[in-house]
Amino acid sequence: MKKTPVTNHDIPLSKTKTRNNQARLIKGSVSKILIKLTIPMTFGIVGMVAFNLVDTYFVGRLGTKELAALSFTFPVVLFVNSLALGLGIGASAVISRAIGEGDQHRVKRLTTDSLVLAIFLVTLFVVVGLFTIDPVFRLLGARGEMLDMVRQYMGIWYFGMPFVVVPMVGNNAIRATGDTKTPSAIMLVAVFCNFIMDPLLIFGIGPFPRLGIAGAAIATVISRSITFTVSLFVLYFRDKMITFVKPKLKEVFESWKRVLYIGLPTAATRIIVPLAIGMITRIVSTYGKEAVAAYGVSSRIEFFALTVIVALSSVLAPFVGQNWGAGKQDRVKKAVTYSEQFSMVWGFAVFIILTALARPIAGIFNSNPAVITAIVLYLRVVSIGYGLQGVIMLTGSAMNVLNRPFHAAGVRIAQMFILYVPLALIGSRLFGLTGVFVALALAYCGAGIASHYILARIIAIENT
């Protein structure tokens, strides 16, 4: 059937499936495509990690108390980010498969409905978050002056939550087309803005007031608003993936059902991580504010060390989605194999580097000897499992697109609540802080091996 060109966003689209130029990933060398997509995505992920590291660096200049207060916010911020990213991954999975199938009407419907769903959910979470700051952070162990600083930060951050959540969904929709350059560029601009605004608002440089930790929150909201504006502009004007045609209510619910089927367990999977981190933070807090500060800094360094793997897992999803939707399962199997092999090589290299350079890296973020010692311990112990932790990320990404989100969630649940938390409790009693960090390394290795075999079994079943 001949494709009729669409010249207006509001013209109802035919549901006829026609191959379109957004299906960019179904032809060509598998390895070259993955490399081509991963390189710009890496810069984008670096930007996301750098965004948090910038806050950590400048707040660390204020003192250990302020750094510890920021570390207390990390599980909650990660909780919200995990929810947003889960929705984004759900949207990207179904959109990429619709692109592979050539269903342009469904592409626009899924994109638009996913954004509407994100706005609805974020409104709910803003209200809940503002009224639960004190009980939540008391539960995490924040008290007195530290709780006051947490309250200053989160009171502002929650109001800016729409600028965090909506762009995550929007940028994942853009990635579903195989475009990783635009979302990366958007994030890097936000990082630059945060780098400029943080010192101005935290330390009160020039005409700006000295706001301390509250200044870091304001800088975050301002910077995130850039990603909000630009991502929506790209989706509507350039990619024409947003429509204002009034849909049937049944069609909207069908879109939400498809997105949430993957998005909810994926979000739950990612929420499990900050929940477990919150529980571990409670354990670590018994060793003092220096240990809490070190744990928060180490977690951010870890994200940075795994940046390339996170980027690869992000691009693997649209690759698997488009090729599976187009019926090209052999390309999917090759992509998974190449990705897992790369993760193991990268993880080993990072382990060697962090073992050698842990102390100077730790010294960048804080000058307190106790904080530095704890950071060095974390990096040298936990990094041995980074390669297999990367396998978990990659296989989970593929499982979600293959409509197996509960398998991916199961791996993460087992990793955190069957392995990590129980082993951390035992390790803490027997070996102190060292035991907590050894528990994490063991959890990475055990769950990584299991996830590899689970995905291999899923692909074998789908091909029969």
C-alpha positions in Angstrom: 0.0 0.0 0.0 1.3 3.4 -0.9 2.1 5.6 2.1 0.2 8.9 2.2 2.4 11.7 3.4 1.3 13.4 6.6 1.6 17.2 6.6 -0.3 18.1 9.8 0.2 16.7 13.3 -3.6 16.6 13.8 -4.6 14.6 10.8 -5.8 11.1 11.9 -3.3 8.5 10.8 -4.1 5.3 9.1 -3.4 2.1 11.1 -2.0 0.5 8.0 1.5 -0.9 8.7 4.1 0.5 6.4 7.9 0.4 6.8 9.1 3.9 7.7 12.5 5.6 7.9 12.5 5.4 11.7 13.3 1.6 11.5 17.0 2.3 11.3 18.3 -0.7 13.1 17.1 -3.7 11.1 19.9 -3.6 8.5 23.7 -3.5 8.6 26.4 -4.9 10.8 25.1 -5.7 14.3 28.4 -4.8 16.0 28.9 -1.6 14.0 25.4 -0.4 14.8 25.8 -1.1 18.5 29.1 0.8 18.5 27.6 3.7 16.5 24.7 4.0 18.9 26.6 3.4 22.1 29.3 6.2 21.6 26.9 9.1 21.7 24.8 7.4 24.3 27.9 7.1 26.5 28.3 10.8 26.4 24.7 11.2 27.4 25.0 8.7 30.3 28.3 10.5 31.3 26.2 13.7 31.4 23.6 12.0 33.7 26.3 10.7 36.0 28.2 14.0 35.9 25.0 15.8 36.8 25.0 14.0 40.2 28.8 14.2 40.6 28.7 17.9 40.1 26.3 18.3 43.0 28.3 15.9 45.1 31.6 17.8 44.4 30.3 21.3 45.2 28.2 20.2 48.2 31.3 18.3 49.4 33.1 21.6 49.5 30.6 22.8 52.1 31.6 20.0 54.6 31.0 16.4 55.7 27.6 17.2 57.2 26.3 18.6 54.0 27.7 15.7 52.0 26.1 13.2 54.3 22.8 15.0 54.0 23.0 14.8 50.2 23.8 11.1 50.5 20.6 10.6 52.6 18.6 12.1 49.7 20.2 9.7 47.2 17.8 6.7 47.8 14.7 8.8 47.4 16.0 10.7 44.3 17.0 7.4 42.8 13.5 6.0 43.7 11.8 8.7 41.6 14.3 8.5 38.8 13.8 4.7 38.7 10.0 5.1 38.4 10.5 7.6 35.6 13.1 5.5 33.8 10.9 2.4 34.2 8.1 4.2 32.4 10.5 5.5 29.8 11.8 2.0 29.1 8.3 0.6 28.9 7.5 3.3 26.3 10.7 2.7 24.4 10.1 -1.0 24.3 6.6 -0.9 22.8 7.4 2.1 20.5 10.6 0.4 19.1 8.6 -2.7 18.3 5.9 -0.7 16.6 8.6 1.0 14.5 10.0 -2.3 13.5 6.5 -3.5 12.5 6.0 -0.3 10.6 2.9 0.8 12.5 3.2 4.6 12.5 -0.2 5.3 13.9 0.6 3.2 17.0 4.0 4.9 17.3 2.4 8.3 17.7 -0.4 7.0 19.9 2.0 5.2 22.2 4.4 8.2 22.5 1.6 10.7 23.2 -0.2 8.4 25.7 3.1 7.6 27.5 3.8 11.3 28.1 0.3 11.9 29.4 0.7 9.0 31.8 4.0 10.4 33.0 2.4 13.8 33.8 -0.5 12.1 35.6 1.8 10.0 37.8 4.3 12.8 38.6 1.5 15.0 39.9 0.5 12.3 42.3 4.1 11.8 43.5 4.8 15.5 44.1 1.9 15.7 46.5 2.9 12.4 48.3 6.6 13.4 48.4 6.1 16.8 50.0 4.0 15.4 52.8 6.4 12.5 53.6 9.8 14.2 53.8 10.2 13.9 57.6 9.0 10.4 58.2 10.9 8.9 55.2 14.2 10.5 56.0 13.9 9.7 59.7 13.4 6.1 58.7 16.7 6.4 56.7 18.5 7.6 59.8 18.6 11.4 59.3 18.3 13.4 62.5 18.6 17.0 63.8 20.6 19.4 61.6 21.1 16.8 58.9 17.3 16.3 58.6 16.9 20.1 58.3 19.3 20.2 55.4 17.5 17.2 53.8 14.2 19.1 54.2 15.7 22.2 52.4 16.9 20.1 49.5 13.9 17.8 48.9 11.3 20.6 49.5 12.6 22.2 46.3 13.5 19.1 44.4 9.9 17.7 44.6 8.5 20.8 43.0 10.9 20.3 40.1 10.0 16.6 39.7 8.0 17.1 36.4 11.2 18.4 34.8 12.9 15.1 35.8 10.2 12.5 34.9 8.7 13.8 31.7 12.0 14.2 29.8 13.0 10.7 30.8 10.0 9.3 29.0 10.4 11.7 26.1 14.1 10.9 25.6 13.4 7.2 25.7 10.8 7.7 22.9 13.5 9.4 20.8 15.9 6.6 21.4 13.3 4.1 20.3 13.9 5.5 16.7 17.6 4.7 17.0 18.6 8.3 17.6 21.0 8.4 20.6 22.7 11.7 19.6 19.8 14.0 20.3 19.0 12.8 23.9 22.7 12.8 24.7 23.1 16.4 23.5 20.1 17.5 25.5 21.6 16.0 28.7 25.0 17.5 28.1 23.5 20.9 27.9 21.7 20.4 31.2 25.0 19.2 32.8 26.7 22.4 31.6 23.9 24.5 33.1 24.1 22.6 36.4 27.9 23.1 36.5 27.5 26.8 36.1 24.5 27.3 38.5 25.7 25.0 41.3 28.6 27.1 42.6 26.7 30.4 42.0 23.7 29.3 44.1 25.5 27.1 46.7 28.3 29.5 47.6 26.6 32.8 46.7 29.0 34.0 44.1 28.5 37.5 42.7 24.9 38.8 43.0 23.6 35.3 43.9 22.6 34.5 47.5 24.5 31.8 49.4 21.9 29.0 49.6 24.0 26.0 50.6 22.4 22.7 49.9 19.2 24.3 48.8 21.1 26.0 46.0 22.1 22.6 44.6 18.4 21.7 44.4 17.4 24.9 42.7 20.3 24.5 40.1 19.0 20.9 39.5 15.4 22.1 38.8 16.6 24.9 36.4 18.9 22.5 34.5 16.3 19.8 34.2 13.7 22.3 32.8 16.0 22.5 29.7 15.6 18.8 29.0 11.9 19.1 29.5 11.5 21.8 26.9 13.9 20.5 24.3 12.7 16.8 24.4 9.1 17.8 23.8 10.1 20.1 21.0 12.0 17.4 19.2 9.2 14.8 19.6 6.6 17.1 18.2 8.2 19.2 15.6 11.1 17.0 14.3 10.1 13.4 14.8 6.3 14.1 14.6 5.7 11.4 17.3 3.1 13.4 19.3 -0.4 13.9 18.1 -3.3 16.0 19.4 -6.0 14.0 17.6 -8.6 13.2 20.2 -8.3 9.4 20.8 -10.9 6.9 21.8 -10.7 6.2 25.5 -10.3 2.5 24.7 -7.2 3.3 22.6 -5.6 5.3 25.4 -6.1 2.6 27.9 -4.7 0.1 25.4 -1.6 2.2 25.1 -1.3 2.6 28.9 -1.8 -1.2 29.3 1.1 -2.0 26.9 3.4 0.6 28.4 2.6 -0.3 32.0 2.9 -4.1 31.3 6.6 -3.5 30.8 7.0 -0.2 32.6 5.5 -1.1 36.0 7.7 -4.2 36.6 10.7 -2.4 35.1 10.0 0.6 37.4 9.5 -1.8 40.4 12.8 -3.4 39.4 14.6 -0.1 39.5 12.8 1.0 42.6 14.1 -2.1 44.3 17.6 -0.8 44.0 17.0 2.5 46.0 14.9 0.6 48.5 17.8 -1.8 49.1 20.2 1.1 49.1 18.0 2.7 51.7 18.2 -0.4 53.9 22.0 -0.6 53.4 22.3 3.1 54.1 20.7 2.4 57.5 23.2 -0.3 58.2 26.1 1.9 57.1 24.9 4.8 59.2 25.7 2.8 62.3 29.4 3.3 61.4 29.0 7.1 61.5 28.4 10.0 59.1 31.8 9.4 57.4 30.7 6.0 56.3 27.4 7.3 55.0 29.2 10.0 53.0 31.6 7.5 51.6 28.8 5.1 50.6 27.0 7.9 48.7 30.2 9.0 46.9 31.2 5.4 46.1 27.8 4.8 44.6 28.2 7.8 42.3 31.7 6.7 41.2 30.3 3.2 40.5 27.7 4.7 38.2 30.4 6.6 36.4 32.6 3.4 36.1 29.7 1.5 34.5 28.7 4.3 32.1 29.6 2.5 28.9 27.6 -0.6 30.0 24.6 1.5 30.9 24.8 3.2 27.5 25.0 -0.1 25.8 22.0 -1.5 27.7 20.1 1.6 26.7 20.8 1.2 23.0 20.3 -2.6 23.1 16.6 -2.1 23.9 15.6 -0.3 20.7 17.9 -2.6 18.7 16.2 -5.7 20.1 12.8 -4.1 19.7 13.1 -3.0 16.1 14.7 -6.3 15.0 12.3 -8.5 16.9 9.3 -6.5 15.5 10.8 -7.0 12.0 11.2 -10.8 12.6 15.0 -10.8 12.6 15.7 -12.9 15.7 19.3 -13.9 14.6 20.4 -10.2 14.8 19.0 -10.1 18.3 21.0 -13.1 19.4 24.2 -11.7 17.9 23.6 -8.3 19.7 23.1 -10.0 23.1 26.2 -12.1 22.7 28.4 -9.2 21.6 27.1 -7.0 24.5 27.7 -9.6 27.2 31.2 -10.3 26.0 32.0 -6.6 26.0 30.6 -6.2 29.5 33.0 -8.8 31.0 36.0 -7.2 29.3 35.0 -3.7 30.4 34.3 -4.8 34.0 37.7 -6.5 34.3 39.4 -3.3 33.0 37.5 -1.1 35.5 38.4 -3.4 38.4 42.2 -3.1 37.5 42.0 0.7 37.2 40.0 1.2 40.4 42.2 -1.1 42.4 45.2 1.0 41.4 43.7 4.5 41.6 41.0 4.2 44.4 42.8 6.5 46.8 43.4 9.5 44.5 39.9 9.2 43.1 38.4 9.2 46.6 40.5 12.3 47.5 38.8 14.3 44.8 35.5 14.2 46.7 36.5 14.7 50.3 39.6 15.3 52.4 38.4 13.5 55.5 40.7 10.5 56.0 37.9 8.3 57.3 35.7 9.0 54.3 38.6 8.4 51.9 39.5 5.0 53.6 35.8 3.8 53.3 35.6 4.9 49.6 38.9 3.0 48.8 37.5 -0.1 50.5 34.3 0.0 48.5 36.0 0.5 45.2 38.5 -2.2 45.6 36.1 -4.8 46.9 32.9 -4.2 44.9 34.4 -3.5 41.5 35.3 -7.2 41.1 31.7 -7.8 40.2 31.2 -5.0 37.8 31.4 -7.2 34.6 28.6 -9.4 35.8 26.6 -6.4 37.0 26.8 -5.2 33.5 25.4 -8.5 32.2 22.4 -8.0 34.5 21.8 -4.6 33.0 22.0 -5.9 29.4 19.9 -9.0 29.8 17.3 -7.1 31.8 17.0 -4.6 28.9 16.5 -7.4 26.4 14.0 -9.2 28.6 11.8 -6.1 28.9 11.6 -5.6 25.1 10.9 -9.3 24.6 7.8 -8.9 26.9 9.5 -10.7 29.8 9.6 -7.8 32.3 8.8 -10.1 35.3 11.8 -12.2 34.6 14.0 -9.1 34.7 12.3 -8.0 37.9 12.8 -11.4 39.4 16.5 -11.3 38.9 16.8 -7.9 40.5 14.6 -8.9 43.5 16.7 -12.0 44.0 19.9 -9.9 43.8 18.8 -7.3 46.3 16.6 -9.1 48.8 17.8 -12.7 48.6 21.5 -12.0 48.2 22.6 -8.4 49.0 20.6 -7.4 52.1 20.8 -10.7 54.0 24.5 -11.1 53.2 25.1 -7.4 54.2 23.5 -8.0 57.5 25.6 -11.1 58.1 28.7 -9.5 56.8 28.2 -6.4 58.9 28.0 -8.5 62.1 31.0 -10.6 61.2 33.4 -8.3 59.4 32.0 -4.7 59.9 31.9 -2.4 56.9 34.1 -4.7 54.8 31.4 -7.4 55.1 28.7 -5.0 53.7 30.8 -4.3 50.6 31.8 -7.9 50.1 28.0 -8.8 50.1 27.4 -6.4 47.2 30.2 -7.9 45.1 28.8 -11.4 45.7 25.3 -10.2 44.8 26.5 -8.8 41.5 28.3 -12.0 40.6 25.5 -14.5 41.5 22.7 -12.5 39.9 24.8 -11.8 36.7 25.4 -15.5 36.1 21.7 -16.3 36.6 20.5 -13.5 34.3 22.6 -14.8 31.4 21.1 -18.2 31.5 17.5 -16.9 31.9 17.8 -14.7 28.8 19.3 -17.5 26.8 16.4 -19.7 27.7 13.8 -17.0 26.8 15.4 -16.5 23.3 15.5 -20.3 22.8 11.8 -20.6 23.7 10.8 -17.7 21.4 12.6 -19.3 18.5 10.8 -22.6 18.7 
